[in-house]
Amino acid sequence: MKNINNTSETTNREPLPFTVNGKLYHWSKQFIYQAEIRELVGAPQDSLESKLYLAIQRPWEDELIEENPVNLARPEIEHFYFKNVLLLTINGKEFVWEKQYITGKEIKVLGGISLEDELYLSIRKPWEDELVENDEQINLARPGIEHFVSKTRKHVKLIIQTPKGKWENAFNVEISVQDLIHLVLGHFQFAADGNYELKIKGTTETLEKARTIGSYNFPNGQVLVFTDLGKGA
């Protein structure tokens, strides 16, 4: 933290005005640090969840004030404000979020993670980490900072519609479409010597039997249609 009692700046002849949360203050030096503003207005110095911003004219974004001082001698009066934020970490990197809740999808976008990867909320050992789905909401306002980690997806939940019924299950993304067809045969007791195919529901696209199901990047809950083409097909 900057030592606000040992600044080398010279004192100005006239105090410089600025505002914090709409209240007018004056400062006798050209530059001012975040710690000095916090002390002047009585804001906690060690608050991780209260960030100081300098208002910037649109369309530019307001500036987060951290270590660098702000020049108060520029032509216009500088306007500062405090914003309460919530902290979280994603794969060890700290991020801020301004709302109480955040979805798994928003966490992935914030952390630059593929939407198809698995996301986990870290839980204190010996308990297991909690899987967070893309549409699931996490409350960031609970005590402590929430820590999230991503892992390359190993399974995908598919819904397979067949003439004998529907099968919903999580499948390893590394198996081939042909292997998936064989699993469907065994599950519903279709004839092993028949001719079958899988299509994405609502399309005419037939899945290539040599490709892995992971190569299609199916979202969880993807519906596939299993068709019995008959022995002579």
C-alpha positions in Angstrom: 0.0 0.0 0.0 1.2 3.5 -0.8 2.5 5.5 2.2 0.3 8.5 2.1 2.4 10.4 4.7 5.6 10.4 2.6 4.8 11.9 -0.7 7.4 13.9 -2.6 4.9 16.1 -4.5 4.9 19.8 -3.9 1.9 21.5 -2.4 -0.2 23.5 -4.9 -1.1 27.1 -4.1 -4.8 26.4 -4.5 -6.4 23.2 -3.5 -7.7 21.1 -6.4 -11.4 20.0 -6.4 -12.7 16.5 -7.1 -15.7 14.5 -6.1 -16.2 11.1 -4.5 -19.7 9.6 -4.8 -21.0 13.0 -5.6 -19.4 14.8 -2.6 -16.9 17.7 -3.2 -13.4 17.5 -1.8 -10.2 19.5 -2.2 -6.6 18.3 -2.4 -3.5 20.4 -2.0 -1.3 18.3 -4.3 -1.3 17.6 -8.0 -1.6 13.9 -7.7 -3.7 11.7 -5.4 -3.5 7.9 -4.7 -6.3 5.5 -4.1 -5.2 5.0 -0.5 -5.3 8.8 0.0 -8.9 9.0 -1.3 -9.9 6.1 0.9 -8.4 7.8 4.0 -10.0 11.2 3.1 -13.5 9.8 2.8 -13.2 7.2 5.5 -13.4 4.1 3.3 -11.8 0.9 4.4 -8.3 0.5 3.0 -8.3 -3.3 2.9 -11.7 -3.8 1.3 -11.3 -6.2 -1.6 -14.9 -6.0 -2.6 -15.1 -2.2 -2.9 -13.4 -0.8 -6.0 -12.6 2.8 -6.7 -13.4 4.1 -10.2 -12.7 7.4 -12.1 -15.7 8.4 -14.2 -14.8 8.7 -17.8 -16.8 10.4 -20.6 -18.7 7.9 -22.7 -18.2 6.0 -24.9 -15.0 5.0 -23.0 -15.3 2.8 -19.9 -14.7 4.2 -16.4 -11.2 3.6 -15.1 -10.5 1.3 -12.2 -8.0 3.1 -9.8 -5.4 0.8 -8.3 -1.7 1.6 -7.8 -1.2 4.6 -10.1 -2.0 8.1 -8.9 -4.5 10.4 -10.7 -3.6 13.9 -11.9 -6.1 16.3 -10.4 -4.6 19.3 -12.3 -6.2 18.4 -15.6 -8.8 20.9 -17.0 -12.0 19.2 -15.7 -12.9 18.2 -12.2 -12.3 14.4 -11.6 -15.2 12.4 -10.4 -14.6 9.2 -8.4 -17.0 6.7 -7.1 -16.9 3.4 -5.2 -18.5 0.3 -6.6 -19.2 -2.8 -4.6 -18.2 -5.9 -6.5 -18.0 -9.6 -5.8 -14.7 -11.5 -6.3 -14.3 -15.0 -7.8 -11.4 -16.9 -9.2 -11.4 -19.0 -12.4 -8.5 -21.4 -12.9 -6.5 -19.4 -10.3 -7.1 -16.0 -11.9 -9.1 -13.3 -10.0 -12.2 -11.7 -11.5 -14.8 -9.3 -10.3 -18.6 -9.5 -10.8 -21.2 -6.9 -10.1 -24.2 -9.1 -9.5 -25.1 -11.5 -6.7 -25.6 -14.5 -9.1 -23.6 -15.8 -12.0 -24.3 -18.7 -14.3 -21.9 -21.4 -15.4 -22.0 -20.0 -18.9 -21.2 -16.5 -17.7 -18.2 -17.9 -15.7 -16.9 -19.7 -18.8 -17.2 -16.5 -20.9 -15.6 -14.4 -18.2 -12.7 -16.9 -17.9 -12.3 -17.6 -21.7 -13.3 -21.2 -21.3 -15.0 -23.3 -23.9 -18.7 -23.7 -23.2 -18.2 -27.4 -23.8 -15.7 -27.8 -21.1 -16.7 -28.9 -17.6 -16.8 -26.3 -14.8 -16.4 -27.1 -11.1 -16.9 -25.1 -8.0 -14.0 -26.0 -5.6 -15.2 -27.5 -2.3 -13.1 -27.9 0.8 -11.6 -31.4 1.1 -12.5 -34.2 1.7 -15.7 -33.2 -0.1 -15.8 -33.5 -3.9 -15.8 -30.4 -6.2 -19.3 -29.5 -7.5 -20.1 -29.7 -11.2 -21.6 -26.4 -12.5 -23.9 -26.6 -15.5 -24.0 -23.8 -18.1 -27.5 -22.7 -17.0 -26.9 -23.2 -13.2 -26.7 -20.1 -11.0 -24.1 -19.6 -8.3 -24.6 -17.2 -5.4 -21.3 -15.2 -5.1 -22.5 -13.3 -2.0 -21.9 -16.1 0.3 -19.0 -15.7 2.8 -15.6 -16.1 1.2 -14.5 -16.1 -2.4 -15.8 -18.8 -4.7 -13.1 -20.6 -6.7 -13.9 -22.3 -10.1 -11.8 -24.7 -12.2 -12.4 -26.0 -15.6 -11.6 -29.4 -17.1 -11.7 -30.7 -20.6 -15.1 -32.4 -21.0 -15.0 -36.2 -20.7 -18.7 -37.0 -21.0 -21.7 -35.6 -22.8 -25.3 -36.2 -21.9 -27.3 -37.4 -25.0 -30.9 -38.3 -25.5 -31.3 -41.1 -28.1 -34.7 -41.7 -29.6 -35.3 -45.1 -31.1 -38.4 -47.1 -32.3 -38.2 -49.0 -28.9 -38.0 -45.9 -26.7 -35.8 -43.1 -25.5 -32.4 -43.5 -23.8 -30.8 -40.6 -21.8 -27.3 -41.2 -20.7 -23.8 -39.6 -20.3 -21.4 -41.0 -22.9 -17.6 -40.8 -23.1 -16.7 -38.2 -25.7 -13.9 -40.4 -27.1 -16.2 -43.2 -28.3 -17.0 -43.4 -32.0 -20.5 -43.0 -33.4 -20.3 -46.7 -34.4 -19.5 -47.6 -30.8 -22.5 -45.5 -29.7 -24.7 -47.4 -32.1 -23.5 -50.7 -30.6 -24.4 -49.4 -27.2 -27.9 -48.6 -28.4 -28.2 -52.1 -29.9 -27.3 -53.7 -26.6 -29.5 -51.4 -24.5 -32.7 -52.0 -26.6 -31.8 -55.5 -27.9 -31.9 -54.6 -31.6 -30.6 -57.3 -34.0 -26.8 -57.2 -34.2 -26.8 -57.9 -38.0 -29.0 -54.9 -38.9 -28.2 -51.6 -40.5 -28.5 -48.5 -38.4 -27.8 -44.8 -38.3 -27.9 -41.8 -36.0 -29.0 -38.4 -37.0 -29.2 -35.1 -35.1 -32.9 -34.5 -34.4 -34.5 -31.8 -36.6 -31.8 -32.2 -39.3 -31.0 -34.5 -42.2 -27.4 -34.9 -41.1 -26.3 -38.5 -40.6 -23.5 -38.9 -38.1 -20.3 -40.3 -39.6 -19.7 -43.7 -37.9 -15.9 -43.3 -37.8 -16.0 -39.9 -35.9 -16.0 -39.6 -32.2 -19.1 -38.1 -30.6 -16.8 -35.5 -29.0 -15.8 -34.2 -32.4 -19.4 -33.0 -32.9 -19.3 -30.7 -29.8 -22.8 -31.7 -28.8 -24.3 -29.7 -25.9 -25.5 -31.6 -23.0 -29.1 -32.8 -23.7 -28.6 -33.1 -27.5 -31.2 -35.4 -29.0 -30.2 -38.0 -31.6 -32.5 -40.1 -33.6 -31.6 -43.8 -34.0 -33.0 -45.3 -37.2 -33.3 -49.0 -38.1 -32.6 -49.1 -41.9 -33.3 -52.9 -42.1 -31.0 -55.7 -43.1 -31.4 -55.0 -46.8 -30.6 -51.3 -46.7 
